[in-house]
């Protein structure tokens, strides 16, 4: 009897939308999570280190620099999706301890049932609002990487898209820890500009990483903001630019002033 493939749909009570998981016909072992008919995440069960979406690959490259290659880290994911990055961290840094916060209980249950995590993954799941959950985590918990991936357009939750939230997230970092924020925005980059300004009030070093054309402000897309607790490492600019996806550009220091609102 053939092995049953992951798939199906689940109603999400919080948003009233449907989540669907379907095989990716172009990738062996690949599956796509859609919410409300829009593609949201891609997972390669055969090779979790393979990240399909460009912006997630860029986040993965920042995670690569957060600690020596292969060394286990502690990671907090605010916004779970299909847990693509949690899978990536387990594949590249076995033994890492991870937490994932997701507002939609049904989504997390659906993803974990249909797309099991790699063997050995140490993932603790939390259901709730990102800021509330951050405050409710055990006081002693600190993370090498905190990843915020819940902004999907020019409208963003005000209680999260602000300096106070970034300060609370920064307080959860280890001494080497980095805060990574994915900002999806429209032409004009209004949200990106506001978040650069907010993050600069919370972190010592801040950089923006994206496809080079995104910085013209002419196109919709994703820009990855990264906050460090010391000055932005210039070596990271060269490393991230070289890793791509290409064409890639990193703005930091005075170069970032054009995006600081």
Secondary structure, 3 states (H helix, E strand, C coil): CCCCCCCEEEEECCCCEEEEEEECCCCCCEEEEEECCEEEEEEECCCCCCCCCHHHHHHHHHHHHCCCCCCCCEEEEECCCCCHHHHHHHHHCCCCEEEEEECCHHHHHHHHHHCCCCCCCEEEEEECCHHHHHHHCCCCCCEEEEEEEEECCCCCCCCCCCHHHHHHHHCCEEEEEEEEEEEEECCCCHHHHHHHHHHHHHCCEEEEEEEHHHHHCCCCEEEEEEEECCCCCHHHHHHHHHHCCCCEEEEEHHHHHHHCC
